[in-house]
Amino acid sequence: MAKSDSVGEVTHWYDKIGVAVIKLKKGLKIGDSIKVKHGDDEFGDSINSMQLNHEPVESGKKGDEVAIKLSQKAREGSEIHLA
């Protein structure tokens, strides 16, 4: 996968609640399937909820920092790709 396929990057991980904050490089919306990639580690997930400034939203656009719940741990610096 080329770096240009990246939709965003994890800037913060909240371990207790399983939520990643992602700085978006492209649009992302609820229902999208994603891959979370960090080095050789990778897992797939789907976006079931998203928040912007602690408010539920249906989608985020380039430049937004959105919070999404993930099924597995993501690390800061992990790349988010559309699956």
Sine and cosine of phi, psi and omega as CSV:
sin_phi,cos_phi,sin_psi,cos_psi,sin_omega,cos_omega
0.00,0.00,0.78,-0.63,0.00,-1.00
-0.98,0.21,0.45,-0.89,-0.01,-1.00
-0.87,0.50,-0.49,0.87,-0.04,-1.00
-0.93,0.37,-0.28,0.96,0.04,-1.00
-0.96,0.28,-0.16,0.99,-0.08,-1.00
-0.91,0.41,0.73,-0.68,0.05,-1.00
-1.00,-0.02,-0.44,0.90,-0.02,-1.00
0.00,-1.00,-0.03,-1.00,-0.03,-1.00
-0.71,-0.71,0.63,-0.78,0.03,-1.00
-0.95,0.30,0.85,-0.52,0.03,-1.00
-0.98,-0.19,-0.35,0.94,0.00,-1.00
-0.42,-0.91,0.56,-0.83,0.04,-1.00
-0.81,-0.59,0.82,-0.57,0.07,-1.00
-0.98,-0.20,0.98,-0.18,-0.12,-0.99
-0.88,0.48,-0.72,0.70,-0.09,-1.00
-0.88,0.47,-0.57,0.82,-0.06,-1.00
-0.96,-0.30,-0.04,1.00,0.06,-1.00
0.91,0.41,0.64,0.77,-0.06,-1.00
-0.87,-0.49,0.71,-0.71,0.06,-1.00
-0.95,-0.32,0.67,-0.74,0.16,-0.99
-0.99,-0.11,0.79,-0.61,-0.08,-1.00
-0.85,-0.52,0.79,-0.61,0.12,-0.99
-1.00,0.07,0.91,-0.41,-0.12,-0.99
-0.99,0.13,0.69,-0.73,0.13,-0.99
-0.98,-0.20,-0.31,0.95,0.02,-1.00
-0.57,-0.82,0.18,-0.98,0.02,-1.00
-0.93,0.38,0.51,-0.86,0.02,-1.00
-0.56,-0.83,0.61,-0.79,-0.03,-1.00
-0.65,-0.76,0.31,-0.95,0.06,-1.00
-0.86,0.51,0.68,-0.73,-0.03,-1.00
0.98,-0.18,-0.32,0.95,0.03,-1.00
-0.91,0.41,0.60,-0.80,0.16,-0.99
-1.00,-0.08,0.71,-0.71,-0.05,-1.00
-0.78,-0.63,0.30,-0.95,0.20,-0.98
-0.87,-0.49,0.71,-0.70,0.06,-1.00
-0.96,-0.27,0.85,-0.52,-0.13,-0.99
-0.81,-0.59,0.77,-0.63,0.08,-1.00
-0.63,-0.77,0.97,-0.24,-0.09,-1.00
0.89,0.46,-0.81,-0.58,0.02,-1.00
-1.00,0.03,-0.17,0.99,0.01,-1.00
-0.99,0.15,0.68,-0.73,-0.01,-1.00
-0.44,-0.90,0.62,-0.78,0.14,-0.99
-0.53,-0.85,0.44,-0.90,0.03,-1.00
-0.99,-0.14,0.43,-0.90,0.01,-1.00
-0.37,-0.93,0.19,-0.98,0.13,-0.99
-0.80,-0.60,0.48,-0.88,-0.07,-1.00
-1.00,0.01,0.92,-0.40,-0.01,-1.00
-0.97,-0.26,-0.36,0.93,0.05,-1.00
-0.48,-0.88,0.50,-0.87,-0.03,-1.00
-0.53,-0.85,0.64,-0.77,0.05,-1.00
-0.77,-0.63,0.57,-0.82,0.09,-1.00
-0.78,-0.63,0.85,-0.53,-0.07,-1.00
0.80,0.60,0.68,0.73,0.05,-1.00
0.91,0.42,0.27,0.96,0.05,-1.00
-0.90,-0.43,0.70,-0.72,0.04,-1.00
-0.89,0.45,0.70,-0.72,0.05,-1.00
-0.71,-0.70,0.34,-0.94,0.02,-1.00
-1.00,0.05,-0.44,0.90,-0.06,-1.00
-0.39,-0.92,0.28,-0.96,0.08,-1.00
-0.77,-0.63,0.43,-0.90,-0.01,-1.00
-0.87,-0.49,0.17,-0.99,0.00,-1.00
-0.75,0.66,0.75,-0.66,0.02,-1.00
0.99,-0.10,-0.36,0.93,0.02,-1.00
-0.95,0.32,0.46,-0.89,0.19,-0.98
-0.92,-0.39,0.96,-0.29,-0.06,-1.00
-0.95,-0.32,0.45,-0.89,0.06,-1.00
-0.95,-0.30,0.78,-0.63,0.05,-1.00
-0.76,-0.65,0.55,-0.84,0.04,-1.00
-1.00,0.07,0.72,-0.69,0.01,-1.00
-0.87,-0.50,0.42,-0.91,-0.02,-1.00
-0.99,0.15,-0.34,0.94,0.01,-1.00
-0.75,-0.66,0.24,-0.97,-0.02,-1.00
-0.93,0.36,0.72,-0.69,0.12,-0.99
-0.91,-0.41,0.53,-0.85,0.01,-1.00
-0.96,-0.28,0.43,-0.90,0.09,-1.00
-0.85,0.53,0.70,-0.71,-0.04,-1.00
1.00,-0.08,-0.16,0.99,0.07,-1.00
-0.90,0.44,0.60,-0.80,0.03,-1.00
-1.00,-0.08,0.59,-0.81,0.04,-1.00
-0.95,-0.32,0.79,-0.61,0.03,-1.00
-0.83,-0.56,0.49,-0.87,0.17,-0.99
-0.95,0.31,0.67,-0.74,-0.03,-1.00
-1.00,0.04,0.00,0.00,0.00,0.00
